[in-house]
Amino acid sequence: MGASITLPRLAGTRNAAEQLVQESLGDDVSVSDVTVYARAVASAAPSFLDALFGALGERGIRRVNLVGASGQLLDLMSSSARRGNEVEVEPASAAAVS
């Protein structure tokens, strides 16, 4: 089963990332992959991304479909996902995940 997370325009703190994951996924343990919508992101702190992928990895999520990210954001997210979290980031189009 999949779920979705929409990133805010300014993605800044670890706490905000952890709260976003909790609000988006709740206590659902059946989620196996997540679609992250990043079209609105203007700025993302590395600590936000580390916390985002850390929280997803702790839930056992191993794949994230990333929609609407710039090339720079994709690179940052891929680096954060690999940094001890074992989460794979795949760029996707909105049509492909609908």
VENSUL-V703044 format. One line per field, one symbol per residue. ss: DSSP state (H for helix, E for strand, - for the rest). psi: psi as a letter, one per 40 degrees, with the letter a starting at -180 (. if undefined). A space follows every 10 residues. Layout:
ss=???
psi=???
This chain:
ss=-EEEEE---E E--HHHHHHH HHHHH----- --EEEEE--- --EE-HHHHH HHHHHHHH-- --EEEEE--- HHHHHHHHHH HH-----EEE EE-HHHH-
psi=iiiihhiidh gdiddddddd dddddbehee hdihhhhede hdhhiddddd ddddddddee hehhhhheii dddddddddd ddgeefhhhh iiiddde.
